[in-house]
Amino acid sequence: NGLVDYAEALVGKRYAYYMGWFTTFIYFPAMTSVLAWVSARYLGVLCGFDITGGPVMVLACLFLVGSYAVNALSPILAGKFQVATTVIKLIPLGVMAIVGIIAGLASGQLTENFVAPPLAVVGSKGSILFAAVCATSFAYEGWIIATTINSELKDSKRNLPKALTVGGIIVIATYLLYYIGVTGGASNAELIEKGATVAFTNIFGNVIGNILNLFIAISCIGTMNGLMLACCRGVYSVAARGKGPATHMFSRVDEHTNMPNNSAVMGLLLCGFWGLYFYLSNLAGTWSHKTVFTGTIFESVPFLFDPTELPIITIYALYIPVFIQWIRKQKGTSVWQHYILPILAICGSVFMVIACLVSHGMGCFWYLIVFAFVMVLGGLLNRRTQRTVRAAGV
C-alpha cells in the first residue's frame, strides 16, 4: 500500500498502522467525495444546474456509487477507464493551452490580464499567499497514490522515482500553459466569478466550448476513480497486517474479482460520510448559513473546516518522521539522497503546515479535534484486536 509500506519500513509498524488508519478514514474518502462533487459541478454547469443544488448532489452520489461498482466488480475495467480518462484529460488542456494563448495575444486579453492591477481581496498578502498554497496542494494532490502499485512495477526502485519526477514535471508544465491559455479567454474578473468555463465558451463558442468542458468533467471523474481505487483497498491494507477492527472480515479477497469487497463497501460508506459533511458545512452552509467556497471561512463556527485541504496538509506533517528516519537509517547512498533531498522535503512539509495554520486559523483547531478522535478510536480498536489475538493464541 505504498505510503504505509514506506512508513512501516522507516518508522515502524505502529506508525504505519496509524498512517494507514488516517488515509483510510479521513484522507482518501474526504478527497474522493469532494472530487465527486467537482465532477458533478462541471457537468451541472453544462446543464444549467446550481452547483450546490439537488441535481448536482445527486450526480455526485451517482458518480461515487458508479466508481465504487466499477472498482469493486471489475478492477481491470477500472484500470482501463483510468487510462482513457487520462488521455481525455489532455485534450481540453492542450487545446486551450495552444488556442487560448494565440487568441489571447491576438485580442490583447492575455496582456491585459497580466498587466492589470490585482483585484481587491480580503486579508494580508502573506495570508493570501498561504491560502493559495493550500488550495494548490488540493489541485496537485494524488501523486502519492501511484506508490500503491510499487510491487507491481518492473524495477520499481529505479522506475517509480523516474515516473513520479518526469510525470510531475509534465503535469506542472501542462497546467501552467493551460492556465495561461485560460487567461487569454476571459478577464480576471470573469474567471473569478464564473470559472474557466467562460474562457472555453468565449474562445470556442457554446457548442465546442461545452464539449471541451465535458471532457474536463470526464477527466475529473477519472481522478475520482483513481482515488476510489485507494478507498476500496484502504481498510484491507490495515486488516491484511492483522491490525484494526474485524481483520478476518476486511482482509477477505473475493476469489472471482480478486478484490477485498468488504473493504470496498466500507470505503464507499466513508466517502458518503465525508461527502455529507462537505455538503452540509461547505456548500449548504448549515453551520454558518454561508458557504466556504465563496472565499470566506468563518473561523468562530464550531467544527467548520475545509476537508479538501486540511487532510492533505496532515499528510505533509506525517511525512516528516519518515524523512527524519530516512536520514538516520539510510546507508550507502550519496549525500544528495541521504541528506539534501530529505532535508528539502522536511522544509517543504513544514512550510505547508505553517501555510495551513495561517490560512485556516481556527478551522485547523476544529479539524484537529476530529483528527484526534479518529486516531484515538483507531488505537483503541487495534488494541482490542491485539488482545483478542493474544487470547486466541493462549
C-alpha positions, 0 to 999 in steps of 0.5 A: 500500500505504498505510503504505509509500506514506506512508513512501516519500513522507516518508522515502524509498524505502529506508525504505519498502522496509524498512517494507514488508519488516517488515509483510510478514514479521513484522507482518501474518502474526504478527497474522493467525495469532494472530487465527486462533487467537482465532477458533478459541478462541471457537468451541472454547469453544462446543464444549467444546474446550481452547483450546490443544488439537488441535481448536482448532489445527486450526480455526485452520489451517482458518480461515487456509487458508479466508481465504487461498482466499477472498482469493486466488480471489475478492477481491470475495467477500472484500470482501463477507464483510468487510462482513457480518462487520462488521455481525455484529460489532455485534450481540453488542456492542450487545446486551450493551452495552444488556442487560448494563448494565440487568441489571447495575444491576438485580442490583447486579453492575455496582456491585459490580464497580466498587466492589470492591477490585482483585484481587491481581496480580503486579508494580508498578502502573506495570508493570501499567499498561504491560502493559495498554497493550500488550495494548490496542494488540493489541485496537485494532490494524488501523486502519492497514490501511484506508490500503491502499485510499487510491487507491481512495477518492473524495477520499481526502485529505479522506475517509480522515482523516474515516473513520479519526477518526469510525470510531475514535471509534465503535469506542472508544465501542462497546467501552467500553459493551460492556465495561461491559455485560460487567461487569454479567454476571459478577464480576471474578473470573469474567471473569478466569478464564473470559472474557466468555463467562460474562457472555453465558451468565449474562445470556442463558442457554446457548442465546442466550448461545452464539449471541451468542458465535458471532457474536463468533467470526464477527466475529473471523474477519472481522478475520482476513480483513481482515488476510489481505487485507494478507498476500496483497498484502504481498510484491507491494507490495515486488516491484511497486517492483522491490525484494526477492527474485524481483520478476518472480515476486511482482509477477505479477497473475493476469489472471482474479482480478486478484490477485498469487497468488504473493504470496498463497501466500507470505503464507499460508506466513508466517502458518503460520510465525508461527502455529507459533511462537505455538503452540509458545512461547505456548500449548504452552509448549515453551520454558518448559513454561508458557504466556504467556497465563496472565499470566506471561512468563518473561523468562530463556527464550531467544527467548520473546516475545509476537508479538501485541504486540511487532510492533505496538509496532515499528510505533509506533517506525517511525512516528516518522521519518515524523512527524519528516519530516512536520514538516520537509517539510510546507508550507502547512498550519496549525500544528495539522497541521504541528506539534501533531498530529505532535508528539502522535503522536511522544509517543504512539509513544514512550510505547508503546515505553517501555510495551513495554520495561517490560512485556516486559523481556527478551522485547523483547531476544529479539524484537529479535534476530529483528527484526534478522535479518529486516531484515538478510536483507531488505537483503541480498536487495534488494541482490542484486536491485539488482545483478542489475538493474544487470547486466541493464541493462549 
